[in-house]
Amino acid sequence: MIKVNSLKSRLVISALLMVVVLLPLVGFALFDAFSQQVKRSAENELKAYLYSILAVAEVEQGQLWMPEVLPEPRFNLPESGLYAWIAARGNNQTSEPLWHSGSYLFEQPPRLNGEPQLGQGHYQWLELEQVPHLVYRYTAAFESAGQSLDVTLNIAVAWQGYQQQLDTFAERLIRWIGVLILVLLLVQLAWLNWTLKPLAQFRRQLAQVESGELNQLSTRYPKELSVVASQLNALLTAEQQQRNRYRNSLSDLAHSMKTPLAVIRSQSNLDSAIAEQVQRLHEIIDHQCARAQTAGASAWHQGVELSQVIAPLQRSLEKIHAGSGKTLTLELDPKLKFRGDDGDLMELLGNLLDNAFKAANTQVRLSAKATANQLTITVEDDGPGITESRREEIFARGKRADTYQQGHGIGLAIVRDLVEDYQGQLVVERSSALGGASFTLNFPL
């Protein structure tokens, strides 16, 4: 079975099936009804002709007498398509008829199957000169002067005229069914577009919330979608509030711990081993607080343009490293968006660019590109680079990321954790263009 994931596609296919299947069935039913009506009309016409012949037929002394000219002109015209003949009952298959109309010019009597009972009639089909005819046969008994004559009256009419009516009706029916199918398809498509318009708007607003253009969904939808929009808005609000409470709680905890640590560090007679552990605690608190401030994957409904974050970072780095001769080159579309929190992106790029400036000789390059499924950001420098053994240490579980090289402190650990929070990938290698270190961030879209 073909899988159709789009609701609109399913409705369109259903509408097409309804129109394309149902209307031809209706047309077939109409044609069948018209065919039956034409046949009944032909049968009634034959009966009327039969009664007109019976009305003028006479029997005298056992002999059948008929007028030379019948009231119906077609009976008097040769091969007019309307024929009448009377045969003696039981002998109509083998002998010439007792009488026939002027239109009857057949050399051999037509061979008919089955003879109706006395006083009854029936219809049957007959091929006369390879033309289909409808025949009405009726058996009657004439009595005169005590003598009886049993005869079978046969009225045959060519079916060509009726078939032309059927063909004309079928042609017009097909034409109008086709026009009706086209009109109904257009109406169905217009109706589907109008019906599904709220869903399309709902999808656009979801994309805008995801990209950070909107914070809440509109609730001006039909009541079925309005309930969903309201629940999503409540979920977004609760998620934002929960993340803020989490950040504030960790920030308060960090500040409350820093004060005692500062008092301990201020002691002049502090043992070196204890001082080292206190410093270690101070760094851990800084690291975890910085990580707590990130939004991570929970910020799916936010988005920020890369240029909005890179521009202030570039100005800050140029001021900090003014006179060093180091330059930052950008290769990216300014409209590219990072689907996440702007603070997280600032933390990521700030740490990577700061480390790159510290390690670079003269050049630092930041490039970014996006595909349908992934956003890739690369920061490169022309410094000494990172040895392969050090790269393995960076990704080894339980190893601190700030131990592989001087100048790359706790910031790189934060970068690594942030990338993991966004279900991304951090690749460290040698830059093929500049020769130094290359940090590549891959984020799924």
N, C-alpha and C positions, 0 to 999 in steps of 0.2 A: 504494500500500500504506500502511495506517495505521501510523504509527510509535509504538511503545509504549516509552518510556524507562525505565519502572519494571520491575525484575525481578519484583516481586510481581505486578504487573499481567499480565506475560507468563505467569507460572505459573498465575494464576487463569484467564486466557483459555484456556490449554492444558487445564487441568482441566475447564473448562466444555465445551470442544469434545469432550474424551474422553467425558464423561458424557452430554451432550446428543446426540451423534452415535452413539456406540457402543451405548448401551443401546437406542435405537429400532431399530438394526440387529439387535441380539440379539432384540428382541421380534418383529421381522418374520420372522427365521429361525425362531423358535419357532412363530409362527402358521402359517407355511408348512408346517413339519413336522407340526403338528397337522392342518392341512387335508388333507395327503396321507394321514395316518393315518385320518382320517374317511372319505375316499374309498375307501381300501383296505378299510376295515371294511364300507362299503356294498357294494362289489364282492363281497367274500367272502359277505356275507349273501345277495346275489342268487344266487350260485352254489349256496349251500345250499338256497335255495328251488327252484332249477332241479332239483337232484338229487332233492328230495322229490317233485316232480311226475313226473319220469322214473320214479321208483320205483313210482308207482301207475298209470302209463299202460300200456295194453294195445292190441294190434292183432289183430283177428280178421277173416279173409277180406278183408284190405285196408282194413278200417274201424277207426278210432281209437275206443277206448272209455275213458272217464274216469269216476271216481266223482262223484257229485253233490256230495258234501261233501269238501273237502280238509282234511288235518290242521291246516294253518295257518289260524286263524280269520279273519284279515284277508282271505284270498282269498274268503271267503264273504260278507263285508259289502259292500254297495254303496258305491262311491266311498270305500273305506277308505284309498286312497293306495298300495295294493299290488295290482298287476294281473298276470294271466298269461293268455296266449293262444297257441294253436298254429295255424299256418297251413301249408298245403301248400307245399313248397319251390318257389319261383319264382312263386307266385300270391298271396303275402301282401300285395301292394300294391293288388290290384284286386278281391279277393273277400273274402267274409266268412270269418273264421277257422274252422278245423275244430272248434275248441273254445275256450272262454274261461271264466275263473273267474267266480264270482258277483259279484265286485266290478267286473267289466268291463261298463260300460253305455254304451259309445260307439256312436253311430249309424253313424259311418264308421270303417273300419279305419285305425289310425294309419299315416301314411306314413313308412316307415323307409328309410334309405339303405344300400345295400350288404348283401349276404347272405353270412354266413360260409361257408367251405368245409365239406364234410361232416366231421363229427367235431370241428369247431372252433367257438369262440365269440368274441365281442368285445363291447365296451361302446360305447355312444353316448348322446348327449343327445337328449331328445325333449320338445317342448312339447305337453302335453295340457291343453286348456282353460286355456291361458295360464299353466300351472304347469310349471316345469322338472322333468323326471323323468330318472332314470338307468335305462337299459335294458340288459339283458344278453340277447344273442341267441345261440342255439346251434342248429346243424343236426345232426339225428340221422336214422338210418335204422332203421325197424322191419321185421322179417321174420317172416312167419307163413305156414306151409303153402306155402312156396315163393314167396310174394308179398312184395314190398318196398314200404314206404311211407316216402318221404323228407319230413320235416317240419322246420319251424323253430320252436323254442320261444322265446317272448319273455316275460321277466320285467321289469316296470317298477315302480319305487318312486318316490314323490314326494320331492323333495329338500328340502322345507320343514323336516322334522324335523331333518335333518342340518345345514341352514343355521342353524337355531336354536341347535344346539350350537356351531357356529362363531361365531355372533354373541355368545353368552354367554361363550365363551372369549375372544374379542377384547375384550369389555367388561372382563372381569376382568384380562386381560393389560395393557390400557392403564392401568387403575387401579393395578395393582401396579408397572408400569414407572414411572408418575408418582411413586408413593411412594418407589420405589427411587432415582429420580433426585434427589428432594429429600433423602433420607437421605445419598446419596453426596456431594451438593454440600455439605451441612453437614459431613460427615466430611472432605471435601477441604479446605474452608476451615479447619477446626480443624487439620488436618495441615499446611497451608501456614503458618498462624500459628505453629505449634510449630517448623516447619523454619526459617522466616525470622526467628524471634525473636533468634538471635545477630546477624543482620545489622542488625536494628533497634537492638539494644543497641550494636553497633559504631558505627552512625551517630550515636547519642546521645553516645557517648564522644568521637567526633571533634568534635562540636559543642562539648562541654565543654572539650576541649583548645584548640579555636579561640577560645573565649571566655575562656580563662584559668582555668577552674575546675579543670582537671586539667593536670598536667605530662606524664603518661605514660598510655598506653593499657593497659588490663588485658589480660593474655595468657590469661585463663581462657575460651577460646573453643574450638570444634571445631578440629581440627588445621589445616584449610585456612585459617581466619581467624587462628589463633594465629600462624602464620608471618608473615602480613601485619602483624599488630599488633607482633610483635617487630621486624620490619624498620622499621616506622614509628617505633617507640621509639628504635631505633638512629639513625635519620635525625634525629630531634628532638634527641637527645643530642649528636650530632656537630655539628649546626648551632649549638646553644647554645655548645658548646665553641669552635667556630671563631670565633663572634662575640666571645666573651670574649677569645680570643687576639688578635683583630684590635684590639679596644679597648685591651687592655693594651699591645700593641706601640706603638700610636699615642700612648698616654699616656706611655709611657717615652720615646718619641722627642721628644714635646713638652717634657717636663721636661728632657731632655738639651740641647735647643736654647735653652730659656729662660735657663739659667744663663749661657751665653756672651753672649746678648743683654743680660742684666742687667748684665754686666760692661762691655759696650760702652756702654750707656746711662749708666752711672755716670761715664764720663769727662767731665770738666768742659770740656775743650777740643774737644769733638766738634763737627764742622761741622754747621750747621743742616740742610743737605741730607741728610747721612748720618743725622742724628738722626731726620729725617722718615721715611727709608727703614727705619731700625731699628724705629720705631714701627709702620710699615706691616707689617713682618715679624711683629712681636709680635701685631698684630691678626689677621693671616692664620693664625698658629699657633693663637690662641684660637678662631677660627672653625672651622677644620678639626678641631681636637680636640673641640669641642662637637658637630660633626656626626658624628665617629667614634663618639661615645658613644651615638648614637641607634641604635635597632634597625631602624627603617624597615620596609619590607614583609616583611623576613625574620621579623618577629614575628607572622606570621599566626596562630600557635597561642596567642597571648596575648590578654588582654583585661582592661579595667579599667573600673569604673563612673566616670562623670564626676564624681559627687558626691565620690568618695574623693580626687580630685585638686583639685577646685575649693575644697573646704572649707578645707584648709590655706593655699591661695593667698589666699583671701578674708581669712583672719585676718592673714596677713602684710601684705597691701596696706593693710588698715585700720590696722595699727600704723604702717606706714611713712608713710602719708598722714593720720595722725590730726591733727585740727584744721584740715584743709584744706577741710572741708565737702563733700568728694567722697564719693559713695556708689556701691556696686555693687549692681545689681539682677539677680537670677537668674530666668530663665524656662526651666525644663527639667524633664523627668522625672528624678528622682534615680536611677532604675534604668537609664537609658540607658547603653550601653556603647560604649567606643572599642576597636575591635579592633586593638590594638597594645600597645606597651610603655608602662607608666605613666610612665617617665622621659621618653619622647618627648612624651606628652601634657602633662606638667608643663612641659617646655621650650616647647611651642607656646603653651599658655594663659598661662604666666608672662610670656613676652615680649609677647604681645598685650595682656594686661591691664595690664602695667606701662607700655607705651607709651600705652594708652588713658587711664590715670590721669594721666600726665604731660601729655597734650594736653587732657583734659577740663576743663570749667569747674566743673561740679557733678555730672554724672551719667555713669555707665558701666553698660552693660547687656550681660549675656552670656545668649544664648538658644541652645537646641539642640533639634533634632527629628530623628526618624528615620523613614524609609520602608522599604519592603521592600528597596530597592536602595542607599540612600544615608543617611549620617549628615551632618547640616549643623550647624555651630557658627558663631555670629555674635557678634562683639565690636564694640560701638558706643560712641561717646562724643558729647558735645555740644560738642566743641571746634571749632576753625576748619576742620577737615577737610583733605583733600588735594586739590590741584588736579588736573585731568584730565591735564595734561602730566606731572606728577610720577608719576601712576599708570602712564603708559606707560613711563617710565624704570625703574620697579620691575621690569617684566616684560621689558624689553629685554635680549637676550643680551649678556653682557659688562659690564653695568652693575652697580654695587654697589647693593644694596637699602638701604643705610644712608645714602644721600646725598640722599634726597628731602626730608627734613625733620629738623630738630633734635629730639633726644629719641628718634628711632628709629634706633638704632645698629646694631651687628652682629647684634642679636637678631632683627631682621626678616629678615635674610638666612638665618639659621638656620631661621626659620619657613618661609620659601619652600622651602628645600632639604628640610626634613622633609616638607612636603606633597608634594613631587615624589617623595620616597622611598616614600611610601604611595600613589602613583598617584592623588593627590587633586588638587584645584583650589583656588587661592587667588584670591578676587575682592575687589578694593578699589574701593569706591564711596562715595557720600555717603549717610549714614543718613537715611532718610525720616522716621524717628520722632524722632531727637534732633538731626539737623542736622549732626553732625560726621562723622568718618570711620567707615566700616563695613568690617570685615574678615570675610569669609565663607569658611569652610573646608568643602569638600565632599569626603567620603571615601566611596568605593564600598564596599558591603557584599557 
